[in-house]
Amino acid sequence: MYNIIVRSKRDADAVRSMIKLFYSRWGIKVYTLHGARKADDILKELNNIVKPDGYYIVLLGREEEDQVQKVEEKLPPNTVVHIVPRARVRNTRMEHLFYEFERARARQRTRIKYVPDRHVYIYGSRALGIELEENEPQPYTDFFLLRINEYMKQSIKVEPGLYLVKRGLGGEHVLYHGSHKAGIIRFYDDQLRMDTEIFLQPKPVNLKDIVQANKDYIELEEKIVLSILSKYKDFYDKVIIPWSGGKDSTTAAYLARKVFGKKVYAIYVDTGIDFDETRTFVEKTKTALGVNLIIKSIDLKKFIPTKGLPSISNRWCTRLKIKALEDIYKELCSRNECLIIVGDRDVESEARSRRPFERMLANSVNLPQIAPLKQWSTLTLQIYMAYRNIPVNPLYSYGFYRLGCYICPALRSWEIELINKMPRLKYIREKKLYREFLKTMFSP
């Protein structure tokens, strides 16, 4: 999935040492520019290396910094040039080189510009537009489109609409008006409150316009994922997608179906405390995706009297869901002929970011698992789903960022507020278990 390109053999030796230390199971390939320093020579070498089969990170030292702009203007979106703060790459300490590679990966998925005359945001180095304010790449930065509805207007102090948001660390979310930083919303996952500071009313965007503007970019991203998946096509009899009904696993199922056809099985674990919208979505969408659906039901409610409500520090519910999935794996994959495809993406958590693209499942099963969407931002995912008309869980149209059960400790404060205010979610508010969840999780 990942490739690193450096100027010289000695730089490559340093990078290989860094990979051995921090990415030993990632299968990262290393290439050199055969000593090229000038933009034209660098581009000539890159044209022989870069293909639509993965992501290419060009790491250069400050000695080549003046050539970067000329190079990047002619590179496809799956390639990024990143300058390490040393004269040469090989002069960088291993820990620092690791950090710079992580920043470069973040830059590839956050490289967004604003085009004023069309009022759209465009991905990629070739994009003709204005750089966004305060868009310095950091490993866990993510961009996404947040839908603010009438029930959130008073709390967030923003008119209903669809807005570009940059998510940073510590619950900080930046809203944009064009290329300008328009406001900050801080969500607190351990409290039912939000701090909002709006100093320039954000400007809503049109998803169809953004999709049209990013057509070439999104088709390249699709080509990369299909190329990755195709390498596994002839080796497995069954392909399994753990399907939550969320955007990540739904997109993974769609892409897997394009490559593996009728071999794809989607497993949905119904906990008994899921949103009605999710269960209905899964049952209705299986035909559109063309997958073999398996529903595994478990009753989480019966464990609560002894285990207590799930919490951030004790998510016993997740372990039970994993156990339910593993039981299905054993039934379907008695001869280890299965491939597991997950929708995990780096921007979701530090733990997922540190996992290699391909790994063997531990515990009671011994099956390969791959995460072809690992490098995608949430915005990339949203654009792709709209471009390919992939069905979307209605909870996202309400304003949810992620999906789970209605007592999930990972529910964000604004999602709790949506549940508490929206008439169509009244059925959740009436549940005794949900009221107990609020009392336990958000009491002073």
N, C-alpha and C positions, 0 to 999 in steps of 0.2 A: 504493500500500500504506500509506503513512504520511501523516498529516495533523497539522498543528500548529495549535492554537487559542490565541490570546492575547487580552488584554482590549481593546486599542485599535489604531488604525491605525498609530500611531507604533511600538508594540511589533511590529506585523506587518512594518513596514519593516525593523526591526532583524533580525528572524528571517529575512526574505528575503535580507538581506545575508549572514547566516551560512550559509544554504543554498547561495547562489551560491559561497561560498568553500569549503565542505566537502562539499556534497552536490549538486553541479551536475547530475548525471545521474540523480538519484533520483526525480524527478517528485513531490516533496513539495508538497502543497497547504497553503495558509495561510488560516485563517479568523480572524475577530475576534468578540468577544462584544459588540461595539458599545458598549463602555464599561461594561458591567455589573460591579458590585462585590458586591452582596448575593447570597447563596446562591440564593434563589428566582429572581432575575433571571438569574443565571448558568445555572441549570438550564433555564430557559425557552429561552435561546439555544442551549444544547447540544442540547436536544431537536430543534431545527430543523437541526442540523448532523450529529450522530452517526448513522451507519448501520452495518449489519453487513457492510460491504464493505472494511474495512481497520482500521488502528489509529490511535487519536486521542490525541495528547499535548497536554494543556492546560498551558501554561506561564504561571505567574502570579508576580508579585513578592511581597515580604513584606507589602505593603500589604493583600493579600487573604488572608493566611495563616489568619486566624481563620475564614474561610468554607469552608476546604478539606474538613474532616470532614463538614460538612452536605452538601456537593456530592458527595463520593465515595461516600457511603452509598447514593446513588440512581443511580449510573452503572453501565453494563454492563462486563463484564471487558475489553472491547477499548479502554476509555478510562481514562486515568490522569491525575491532576492532580499536577503537580510544581512546587514552589516554588523559584525561583532565589534565591540569597542576596543579592539586591539589592531595593531598594524597588520598582523597576519592571524589567520585562524589558529594556526599551531601555537601561537603565543598565549592562547586563552586557557585558563585552568579548567579542568574537567567539569567541576560543578557549575562554573560560569557558562561553559559551552553547552551544557545540558539546558540551562535556563534560556540561553539565546535560541536554541532549537525549539524550545517550548513557545517562546515568543513568536518565532517565525511561523510555527503551525497556527498560532492564534491569529496572526496577521493575514494568513491566507483566507480564513473564514470571516474576518471582520473588515476586509478591505472594501469599504463601501463609499461611494460618492453620491452627491446630490446633484441632479440636473434641474436647474430652476425653471426653464421654459416648459418642461414637461411635468414638473413636480413629481419626480420619481427618484428612487434610489437604485443605483446600479452597482453590481459587483464587478471586481476585476481590475487589473492594472491598466487595461486599455480604456477603461471608462473615461469619457469626457465629462467631467463634472467637478464639483467643489468638495474638498475634503471635509469630513464632519469634525466639528469641534470636539476636543478632548477624546480623540479616538486612538489613543496610544494602545497598541495590542498588549494584552495580558492573558496568561494562560486560560483563565476561566471566564473571560468576557464573552458575552453572547448577545446577539441581536435577534429581536423577534417583533412581530406585530401584535400589539395588545388591543383587544376590543373593549372599550369602555362603554357601558350601557347606562341607561337612565338611572339605574339603581346605584351606580357608583359615582355619578356626577357630583353629588354633594360632598362625598368623602375625598375624592381626588381633585375636585375643583377644575375639572376639564370637561368640555362638552362631549357628549356621546360621539363615538367614531372609532376608526381604526388608526392606531398611531405606531410609529417606529419607536422602539424602546431599546436602550442598551442596558443590559444587566451586568452589574459588577459584583464585587464581594460585599458581604455585610448587609445584604438586602437592599442595596442602593440601585435604583432604576432611573435612568436618564431619559426624558422625553425630548423629542426634537421638533423644531419648527424649521423645515428645510434643513440647512446644514448647521443651524444654530442650536445650541443647548437651550431648551425652553423651560425645563423644570426638573425637579428631583422628587421621586417618591421613595420613601424608605418603608419597606414592609418588615414587620417583626413577626417571625414565625412562632415565637413563644408568647406573644401577646396579641389581643384582638384590637390592634390599633395601627395607624399609618401616619407618618409625618410627610406632609406635602408642602413643597415650596415651588410655586409656579411664578416665574418672572417674565415669561413670554408665552402667550397662549399657543400651545402646540397646534400644528396644522395636520388635520387628518389626511390619510392617503387612500388611494384607490388600488385595491389588490390587483384588479385586472390590468391596470396600467403598469404596475410593477412587474407583473408576470411577463407582459409583452416586452418590456425594456430589458428583461433578463433572459430572454429566450435562448440565446447562444450559450450563456453561462450555464443555465440549468440543463441544457441538452448535453453539455460536456460533463457535468456532474453525473448525469444519468449514465453516460457512456462509460465513465470510470467505474461506477458501481457494477454495471452489467459485465464489464471486462473482468472485474475481480471475481464475481460470482461464477462466471463462465469457466474459470479455471477448475472449479469443483464439479462441473456438470456431469462428467462421466464416471464419477467415483462413488456415488451414493444412490441408494434405492429410494430413500425417503429424506425429505427436507422438512424440518420442524421449526415452526415459528411460535414461541411463547407470546400469545396475543392478549394484550390487556384491553384492547379497544381504543388505545391512545394513538396519537399521530405517528410516533416512532415505529411501533410494531406493525401498524397498519401499512405504512409505507414499505417497511421491510418485507411484509407479506406480498405486496403488490409487485415489487421488484423481483422477489424470488419466483413468483409465478411466471414472470416473463422469461426467466431462464430455465426453470426446472419443470414447468408445466404442471401436470397432474400429480407430480410427486410431492407437492407441498401440503403439509398438514398444519393447521393452526390450532393451538391449544389455548382455550380460555378457561381460567380457573375462577369459578364463581364462588365468592367468599360468603354469600348470603347477606352481605352488608354493602354491596355495590350500589351505585346509582342505577335507577331503572333505565335511564337513558343509555347507559353503557351496555347492559344486557340486551336491550332491544337493538342497539346499533350492531352488536356482534352478530346476532341472529339474522338481521336483515342484510348485512353487508357481505356475508360469506359467499353469496352467489355472485355479487359484483366482482369480488376478488378472485373467485374461481378456486377457492381452497377447500380442502377437506376439513371440516370443523369438528373438533372434539371438545365438549364441555365437561369439565371436571368440577363437581360441586363439593365444597367443604363448608362446614358450619363453624365459622369462627366464634359465633356467639357463645357456644357451649364451653369455650376455653376461658372466657373473660372472668367468670367467678373465681378461678384459681390463679390465672396469670395476670389479671388486671387489664386495664385498657393498654393497647400498644403505646409506646412512647418513643421519642427520638433515640434514647439510650437503650431501649429494649423493644425492638421491632420483631417480636416473636411471630407476628402474623406473616412476615416475609418468609421466615424459615418454613412455616407450614405450607405456604404457596409453592416454595421451591420443592418441598417434599412431594407435593401433589404432582408437580411437573415431572419430577424424577420417576414417579410411579408410572406415568404414561410413557416416558422414554423407555422404561424397561419392557413394557408391553409391546411397543412398536418396534423396538430395536434389539431384538434378542441376539442378533448376529453382529451388532455394532456397525450396521450399514447406514446409519443416520448421520446427517449433518444438522446442527442446530444453528439457526440464523437469528440474531437478536438485533433490536433497534437501538442498542446502547450508543450514546454519543458522548464525546469528551466533555462538552460544556455542561452536562447534567451534574457531574460531581467529580471530585478529585480522584475517588476510587476508580471510577470508570475511565478517567483520563489515563491512569497509570496502567491499565490492563492492555496487553498486546491485542492487536487486531484479531489474531487467531490464537486460541488457547484450548486446552483440554479441560472439560468440566471435571471438577473434583468430586468428592463425596462418593455416592453409591453408583455413579455411572461414569463411563470412560468414553466420552464422545467429543468430537471436535466441535467447537463453537466459534463462529466468526461474527464480526460486527462491521458490516460494509458501510454503515452510515457514520462511522466513528468521527470523521473529520467535519461533518456537516454542522452548520449553525442551525438554530431553530428557524431563522428567517429563510435559509435555503430550503429547509423541509417544508415550510408553509408555501413558498413559491412553487416548489415541485408538486405538491399535492394539488394546488390550484391549476397548474399547467396541465397535469395529467387527469384532472377531474377525479382524483381519488376521494372516496367518501370520507367525510370528517365527522367525528363524534359531535353531536349538538352541544355538549358541555363547553366546547371551545367557543362556540358562538355566544354563549352566555358570558364569557370572559375568563374561563378557567385557563390556567397555564399548563397544568399537568393533571393527570387523572389517577384516581385511586378509589378506595372506599370512603364512605362519609364519616368515618372516625379515624382517618389516616392522620398520624402525627405530622406528616409532611405537608398537609394542607396549609396554604399561605393565608395570611390574615385577610386579604381581599377576597379569597375564595370562600372563607367563612362568612364574610359579609354578604357575598352573593347568595349563599344558602339562606342566610337570615332575612334577606330582603325580597328575593324574587318570588312572585306568586307561584310560578310553575315548580318551584322547589319546596313548596309548603309541605309536601308529603315527607320530606326529610326532617323538617323542623318538628313535625308531630311525633317523630320516633323517640321513644324513651331513651334508647341507647345514645342517640345524637345529643340529647339534652344533658345526659350524664357526661358525655365527651366534652361538651362546652364547659361544664362545671369543673371538670377535672383539669383540663388543659389550659383554661384561660381565667381561672380564679385568681384574685390578687395574692 
